[in-house]
Structure formats: C-alpha cells, structure tokens
Amino acid sequence: MNTKNHITLTLFIFFTSITQSCKKFVEVDPPIDKMNATAVFKNDVTATSAILGIYTTMMGPTSPVISTGGVTLYTGLSADELYNTNLSDAATSEFFDNALLPNNSVLLNDFWFKGYNIIYGTNACIVGLEFNNDISTPLRNQLLGEALFARSFMYYYLVNLFGDVPLLLSTEYIENGKKQRTPVSQIYARIIEDLKTARDLLETSYPTSGRVRPNKWSATALLSRIYLTLGEWSFAEQQASSIINSGAYLLEQNLNNVFLSESSETIWQLMPVTSGYNTAEGRTFIPTTSATNIPTFPLTNYLLEAFEKDDMRKENWVGSKTVSGQTYYYPYKYKIWDYGQPVREYYVVFRLAEQYLIRAECYARQDKIIESKNDLNIIRNRSGLANTLANTSKELVSAIENERRIELFAEWGHRWFDLKRNKKASEILALIKPAWQVTDTLYPIPSGEILKNSSLQQNKGY
C-alpha cells in the first residue's frame, strides 16, 4: 500500500468513526465515503472532520486505554495508589506486582498500539494541513495547532511509560516500521518545539462550545508539565503563570464540580463520544450496587493514610463500599457509573489546580519561599486545610510532593511519574512491593513489536 492510500485509509477510519459524534462539535454531517487525502483537506468542513476524528479515536473505547483512563489505572497499580481484587486477571496483576512480561496484552493493545494509532492519525492530518492553501488561514492554523498538540500529548505519555520510543513524524509506514528507538531527550526536544508552534497557532478562545478542543492554554499546560519533568524550573514557572494570570480559569470551590463538563477549572477535557457513556474511569472504579460486588481497584492504605484530617478531598473524591464487613475505598472523582445516564462528566486532562502546584514547586526550587507558600496554600485552603507549616525550600518541595499526591491521585499517572522524576520510586516502592527492581520504572517494549521490527531493543530488566 502506498503512502497516499495509507493516509486515505486512516482518514476513512476517522470519518466513519465520527459520523454520529461529530455533530456534537460541528453542525454538519461528516463525509463517510472513501476519499483521497487531497480531497479531505480541500475544504474547511472535511479538514475539520479529520481533526475531530483524532478525538473520537482517543475517546472511542469505553474501557481504559492510554487515552481513556488506562494511564490512571495501570500506573496507579504500578505505584502505591491502587490494588486489584480480581486476581484472575493476570495481565492486570502484572502491573500491581511490578512483574510485567513483554507479551502483556495491555502494553501492546491499550498503550503501544493505541498510542501509535492516534499518532499516525495526527501525522496524516499534519501532512494534509502543512503548506495547504485550500483552507482558510485562521482555520488551518487552528487545525494544525490541534494536530501538533495531540501528537505531543501522546508522545509525552509514551516516553514516560516506555522511555526511548520510535519518533514517527510521517505517514511513511514502511520506513516507520523499521525505526529505532529515539532517545527521550530528542523526543522531548521535538515535543517542546511542536508545542511552541501549536501555542502560537492556537487562539486563547476555544473553537467550539465547551473545552473539548485544545486552545493556546492547553498547549501551555502541557509545556509547563514537561518543563517541570525536565527540571526547567524557570520555564515551567513562566508557563504556569501565564495560565494562572490569564484569568480564563477559576478553581472550583465545590470539589464535586471539578470533574463536571462545565467546570471552570478545566483547561482541556475529552468529550465522551459513545452514546450513553460518561467516562471509562467511572465505569472502571465505581462498583455496581450489588451487595456482594466489591470494587475491582480499591485505593491502598498507603494513599488513604496520606490524607490529612478534615481534608475535604477524601470526603468528596473517595467512595466507599462495605462488603461482608470489610470497607473498600475507591476513586470517586468521576461519579457516574451507569450506562444510559446523561453525559455530564467529561474526561479532564489539564486543570488549573495542577498549574498552581507546578508553579509552587518551581518557586520552592528557586528559593521563592513566600510565592511558593501562597500557591500551595491556595490548593490546601480550597480543600479545607490550614496553611502549610513548611518554611524552607526543602520543606516546601516535600510538602508540595505530598500535596500533589493527594490533589492528583488516580489522575493521569501523576503519582507514578512524580516518583520517577523525583527519583523516589525505588526508595518508596521497594518497601511495599516484594518483586520491585530498579528497572521497573519503565515498562517493557511489547515483544510483538520487537518481533516485527528488529531495530527495537528491549528495556533493561525484561
């Protein structure tokens, strides 16, 4: 199959998948006939439909994959947030036991394959949009910015899960199939370059109602997170400050409103596209009403004991169920389990509270003690807690680490990634995970991918 036809196939899949859901974004019927890539990017409507197909691909599954709660679930098991009660699920147990096998089906299908499937779609769109004079310039800028952002977003998670991965920037499927793993540093450099471009192309306003398509601040939020990961404190502080000072977002004082579709705190969220479903996380974490049904993924005592007394986040974001005299606690940020309920909960990806915590940490690491305390206290006070007692840079960094653990628990893998970037994974997890090895901080490259591409090398320890 030649490249042009491969692009056509990808876009055809997008079009057929968004026939129903696209109307939620734009009031037009997307084309569903097979058309070549040139025709797809020949007018504003079909080009927009191609971009919307990316989000439909992300949110289409109703089970946890890399873009719909899979990162939250499986890294929560790998860290110290969650445990699984269904021990017959061998693939899932490998995450909790930190004993992943390279042939684990979740790694291959839900992370690697799904992640690169989304990346291929973004690449097809970027190819069709770059240097395109058939689409109005403002729309072309918006769509290209969205595609660059979406690709950067997926690569951020792939490198944090697997380390070095192939950096694919084209739709040359034969060439891509032979690619070696690209060093993480080079991937981050490309992500930062693309995000800066996306930030310049995107407007501060959202292109449609709701915050379901990225804007300038969405790209900025990912930039601040990446600079934090890289220890670029000044740059991360600048990005977070630009969002906080924009006035576009406000912290929800009612914690039960934070993960609703209309939350004033949300910077970017993914809209459910499967009729009758809210979020995969709600379906995954909330147990059924059956008296004998226990939560499949309860919260660990390690996390529960980290909450301070009177922390309203424990009251509002933690659910409980008692079965046979034992009480299980589970993530309850998303509260809708039932199929067929009105869609009120969108999948929150970036929110303002994270930006306050990013800036607080960057201030602390630059010895800006007063500024750091102010930002930290904003998050603590919102949760009903008193001001922090930390007064030195070291104390503040530790306090912020604990605050991130609570504010961002069971949310997009923050705990797992924080343990790794702060070099505390082995220090903490070796004490509670009998099979822990230093090399467990990276997941293995799926063995099926190595069999197909001899240029891929396996991570150490597998």
C-alpha positions in Angstrom: 0.0 0.0 0.0 1.5 3.4 -0.9 1.6 6.3 1.5 -1.2 8.2 -0.1 -3.5 5.3 0.1 -2.4 4.7 3.7 -3.4 8.3 4.6 -6.7 7.7 2.8 -7.4 4.6 4.9 -6.6 6.4 8.2 -8.9 9.3 7.3 -11.6 7.0 6.2 -11.5 5.3 9.6 -11.7 8.7 11.2 -14.7 9.7 9.1 -16.6 6.5 9.6 -16.0 6.7 13.4 -17.2 10.2 13.8 -20.4 10.0 11.8 -22.5 10.3 14.9 -20.2 12.1 17.4 -19.0 14.8 15.0 -22.4 16.6 15.2 -21.6 17.4 18.9 -18.7 19.5 17.6 -20.0 21.0 14.4 -23.4 21.0 13.0 -22.6 19.3 9.7 -22.8 15.7 8.5 -19.2 14.5 8.1 -18.4 12.7 4.8 -18.4 8.9 5.2 -17.4 7.9 1.7 -13.8 6.9 0.9 -11.9 9.8 -0.4 -8.3 10.6 -1.0 -6.2 12.8 1.2 -6.1 15.6 -1.2 -9.9 15.9 -1.3 -10.1 15.6 2.5 -8.0 18.7 3.0 -9.6 20.6 0.1 -12.2 22.5 2.2 -12.8 23.7 5.7 -15.6 21.2 6.7 -13.8 18.0 5.7 -10.5 19.2 7.2 -12.2 19.9 10.5 -13.8 16.5 10.4 -10.4 14.9 10.1 -9.2 16.6 13.2 -12.3 15.7 15.1 -11.6 12.1 14.2 -8.5 12.3 16.4 -10.6 13.0 19.5 -13.1 10.3 18.6 -10.2 7.8 18.2 -9.0 8.9 21.7 -12.4 8.6 23.4 -14.0 5.9 21.4 -13.1 3.0 23.7 -15.3 2.6 26.8 -12.6 0.6 28.6 -9.3 2.0 29.9 -6.7 2.6 27.2 -3.9 5.1 27.0 -6.3 8.0 26.2 -9.3 6.9 28.4 -8.1 6.1 31.9 -5.5 3.4 31.1 -2.7 5.6 32.3 -4.5 6.3 35.5 -5.4 2.7 36.2 -2.2 0.8 35.3 0.3 3.3 36.7 -1.8 3.6 39.8 -1.4 -0.2 40.2 2.4 0.1 39.5 2.8 2.8 42.1 1.1 2.8 45.6 -2.3 4.1 44.8 -4.4 1.1 43.7 -4.6 -2.6 44.1 -6.7 -5.2 42.2 -9.2 -7.6 43.8 -9.6 -9.7 40.6 -6.5 -11.8 40.9 -7.6 -14.0 38.0 -6.8 -11.1 35.6 -3.1 -12.0 35.1 -2.3 -9.1 32.7 -3.5 -6.5 35.3 -1.9 -8.3 38.2 1.5 -7.9 36.5 1.2 -4.1 36.9 0.5 -4.3 40.6 3.2 -6.9 41.2 5.7 -4.9 39.1 6.3 -8.1 37.2 5.4 -7.1 33.7 6.0 -9.6 30.9 6.8 -8.2 27.4 3.9 -10.1 26.0 1.4 -8.4 28.3 -1.7 -7.7 26.2 -2.4 -4.3 27.9 1.0 -3.0 27.0 0.6 -4.0 23.3 -3.0 -3.2 22.6 -4.0 -0.5 25.1 -0.8 1.5 25.3 1.6 0.9 22.4 -0.8 0.1 19.6 -3.5 2.7 20.6 -0.9 5.4 21.2 0.7 5.0 17.8 -2.7 4.6 16.1 -3.5 8.1 17.4 -0.1 9.4 16.4 -0.5 8.1 12.9 -3.8 10.0 12.6 -2.2 13.2 13.8 0.7 12.7 11.3 -1.8 12.2 8.5 -3.6 15.4 9.4 -0.3 17.4 9.7 0.8 16.2 6.2 -2.6 17.3 4.8 -2.5 20.7 6.6 1.0 21.9 6.2 1.5 24.3 3.3 -2.2 23.9 2.4 -3.6 26.9 0.7 -7.1 25.5 0.1 -8.2 26.0 3.7 -8.8 29.4 5.2 -5.7 30.6 7.1 -7.3 31.0 10.6 -8.8 27.5 10.4 -5.7 25.9 9.0 -3.7 27.4 11.9 -6.2 26.1 14.4 -6.4 22.6 13.0 -2.6 22.3 12.5 -2.1 23.5 16.1 -4.5 20.9 17.4 -2.8 18.1 15.5 0.7 19.1 16.7 -0.7 19.4 20.3 -2.4 15.9 20.1 0.8 14.3 18.8 2.9 15.9 21.5 0.4 14.8 24.1 0.6 11.1 23.1 4.4 11.2 22.9 4.5 12.6 26.4 2.8 9.5 27.7 4.7 7.0 25.6 8.1 8.3 26.8 7.0 8.3 30.4 5.7 4.8 30.1 8.4 3.2 27.9 11.4 5.6 27.8 13.0 5.7 24.4 10.4 5.0 21.7 10.4 5.5 17.9 9.7 9.1 17.0 7.4 8.9 14.0 6.7 12.2 12.3 5.4 11.0 8.9 3.0 8.5 7.3 5.7 6.5 5.6 4.6 3.2 7.1 7.4 1.1 5.6 10.1 3.5 6.9 8.3 3.8 10.2 8.2 0.1 10.7 12.0 0.0 10.7 12.6 2.9 13.1 14.9 2.5 16.0 14.0 3.9 19.4 14.7 7.6 19.7 16.3 8.9 22.9 13.9 10.6 25.3 15.9 13.8 25.2 15.3 14.1 21.5 11.6 13.3 21.8 11.2 16.0 24.4 13.0 18.5 22.3 10.6 17.8 19.4 7.6 17.9 21.7 8.7 21.3 23.0 9.3 22.6 19.5 5.8 21.4 18.4 4.1 22.7 21.4 5.6 26.2 21.0 4.4 26.1 17.4 0.9 24.9 18.5 0.8 27.6 21.1 1.5 30.3 18.5 -1.1 28.8 16.1 -3.9 28.4 18.6 -6.2 31.1 19.9 -7.0 31.7 23.6 -10.6 31.0 22.8 -11.9 27.5 22.2 -13.0 26.8 18.6 -16.3 25.1 19.7 -18.5 25.2 22.8 -17.0 23.6 25.8 -13.3 23.0 26.4 -13.2 19.8 24.3 -10.7 21.0 21.7 -7.4 22.5 22.7 -6.6 26.2 22.8 -3.4 28.1 23.4 -3.6 27.5 27.1 -3.9 23.7 26.6 -0.6 23.7 24.8 0.9 25.9 27.5 -0.3 23.5 30.2 1.4 20.6 28.6 4.6 22.7 28.2 4.6 23.6 31.9 4.2 19.9 32.8 7.1 18.9 30.5 9.4 21.7 31.8 8.6 20.5 35.3 9.5 16.9 34.4 12.8 18.2 32.9 13.7 20.3 35.9 13.5 23.5 33.9 12.0 25.4 36.9 12.0 28.9 35.4 10.4 27.9 32.2 7.8 25.8 33.9 7.0 28.7 36.2 6.6 31.0 33.3 4.2 28.7 31.5 2.1 28.0 34.6 2.0 31.7 35.5 0.7 32.7 32.0 -2.2 30.3 32.5 -3.0 31.4 36.1 -2.7 35.1 35.3 -4.8 34.8 32.1 -8.0 34.9 34.2 -9.5 32.4 31.9 -9.9 29.7 34.6 -11.1 29.7 38.2 -10.7 27.0 40.9 -14.0 25.3 41.7 -14.7 25.8 45.4 -17.1 22.9 45.3 -14.9 19.9 44.8 -17.8 17.9 43.4 -17.9 20.3 40.4 -14.2 19.9 39.4 -14.8 16.9 37.0 -18.1 18.0 35.5 -18.2 19.1 31.9 -18.8 22.7 32.8 -16.1 23.0 35.4 -14.5 26.5 35.5 -11.2 24.8 36.4 -10.8 22.7 33.3 -8.2 23.8 30.7 -8.7 20.8 28.4 -11.1 17.8 28.5 -12.0 15.0 26.3 -15.7 14.6 25.5 -17.3 11.1 25.6 -18.4 10.0 22.1 -20.0 6.7 22.8 -23.7 7.1 23.3 -24.8 6.5 26.9 -21.4 6.5 28.4 -19.7 9.1 30.5 -16.0 8.2 31.4 -14.2 4.9 31.4 -12.8 5.8 34.8 -16.3 6.0 36.3 -17.1 2.6 34.8 -13.8 1.1 36.0 -13.6 2.4 39.6 -17.2 2.6 40.8 -18.6 -0.8 41.9 -22.1 -1.9 41.0 -24.9 -1.7 43.5 -24.9 -5.4 44.1 -24.4 -6.2 47.8 -21.7 -8.7 47.1 -19.8 -6.8 44.4 -16.5 -5.3 45.7 -14.6 -2.6 43.9 -12.2 -4.1 41.4 -9.5 -1.4 42.0 -9.6 0.0 45.6 -7.3 2.6 46.9 -4.4 1.4 49.0 -4.0 2.1 52.7 -0.7 3.9 51.8 -2.7 6.5 49.9 -5.6 6.7 52.4 -3.3 7.3 55.3 -1.6 10.2 53.4 -4.8 12.3 53.7 -4.7 14.9 56.5 -7.5 15.0 58.9 -10.5 17.0 57.6 -9.3 17.0 54.0 -12.5 17.5 52.0 -10.9 15.7 49.0 -11.2 12.5 51.0 -14.8 13.2 51.7 -15.7 14.2 48.1 -13.3 12.3 45.9 -13.1 8.9 47.7 -16.0 6.5 47.6 -16.6 3.5 49.9 -18.5 0.3 50.0 -18.7 -2.3 52.7 -19.0 -6.0 51.7 -19.0 -8.8 54.3 -17.9 -6.5 57.0 -14.9 -5.1 55.1 -14.9 -1.5 53.8 -13.2 -0.8 50.5 -12.4 2.7 49.3 -12.1 3.6 45.6 -11.5 6.7 43.4 -14.7 8.8 43.1 -13.6 11.9 41.2 -15.9 10.7 38.4 -19.2 9.7 39.9 -21.3 8.3 37.1 -21.1 4.5 36.5 -24.5 3.7 34.9 -24.8 3.3 31.2 -27.5 5.5 29.7 -27.1 8.4 32.1 -26.9 12.0 30.7 -23.3 12.9 29.8 -22.2 15.3 32.5 -18.7 14.2 33.1 -16.0 14.9 30.5 -12.5 13.4 30.9 -10.4 16.2 32.4 -6.9 16.2 31.1 -5.5 19.6 32.3 -6.9 21.7 35.1 -5.9 24.8 37.0 -5.0 23.2 40.3 -2.1 21.3 38.7 -0.7 24.6 37.4 -0.8 26.1 40.9 1.2 23.1 42.2 3.6 23.2 39.3 4.3 26.9 40.0 4.5 26.3 43.7 7.2 23.7 43.2 9.1 25.8 40.8 9.1 28.7 43.2 10.3 26.5 46.0 13.2 25.1 43.9 14.2 28.7 43.1 14.0 29.7 46.8 11.0 31.9 46.3 9.6 30.8 49.6 6.7 33.3 50.0 5.4 32.8 46.5 5.6 29.0 46.8 3.7 29.0 50.1 1.0 31.3 48.6 0.3 28.9 45.7 0.4 25.8 47.9 -2.0 27.3 50.4 -4.5 28.2 47.6 -4.8 24.4 47.0 -4.8 23.5 50.6 -7.4 26.1 51.6 -9.7 25.0 48.8 -9.7 21.5 50.4 -10.4 22.8 53.9 -6.9 22.6 55.2 -4.8 25.2 57.1 -1.8 26.9 55.6 1.3 24.9 55.3 3.9 24.9 58.1 6.8 24.5 55.6 9.2 27.4 55.7 12.3 26.3 53.8 12.8 25.3 50.2 13.4 21.7 51.1 10.4 21.6 53.4 8.2 23.1 50.7 9.3 20.7 48.0 8.4 17.8 50.3 5.1 19.4 51.2 4.2 20.0 47.6 5.1 16.5 46.7 2.6 15.3 49.3 0.0 17.8 48.1 0.4 16.6 44.5 -0.1 13.0 45.8 -3.5 13.9 47.3 -4.8 16.5 44.8 -3.8 14.5 41.7 -4.4 10.9 43.0 -5.8 8.5 40.5 -5.4 11.1 37.8 -3.3 10.6 34.6 -0.4 8.8 36.3 0.8 11.8 38.3 1.9 9.7 41.3 3.9 7.2 39.2 5.6 10.0 37.1 6.3 12.0 40.3 8.0 9.1 42.0 10.2 8.6 38.9 11.1 12.3 38.3 11.9 12.8 42.0 14.0 9.6 42.0 12.0 8.1 44.8 10.4 5.1 43.1 12.8 2.6 44.5 13.0 4.2 47.9 9.3 4.0 48.4 8.1 1.1 46.3 10.9 -1.4 47.3 9.5 -1.3 50.8 6.0 -2.3 49.8 6.5 -4.3 46.5 8.3 -7.6 47.1 9.2 -8.0 43.4 10.4 -4.4 42.9 13.5 -3.9 40.7 15.1 -0.5 39.8 14.4 -1.2 36.1 10.6 -1.4 36.8 10.3 2.3 36.4 10.0 1.7 32.7 7.5 -0.8 31.1 8.9 -3.3 28.7 8.6 -2.8 24.9 5.9 -5.2 23.7 7.5 -8.3 22.4 5.2 -8.4 19.4 6.6 -5.1 18.3 10.2 -6.3 18.6 9.4 -9.3 16.5 8.0 -7.1 13.8 10.9 -4.6 14.0 14.3 -6.0 14.7 15.6 -2.4 15.2 13.8 -2.2 18.5 15.8 -3.1 21.6 14.1 -4.2 24.9 14.3 -2.2 28.1 16.7 -3.4 30.8 15.3 -5.9 33.2 13.0 -7.6 30.8 
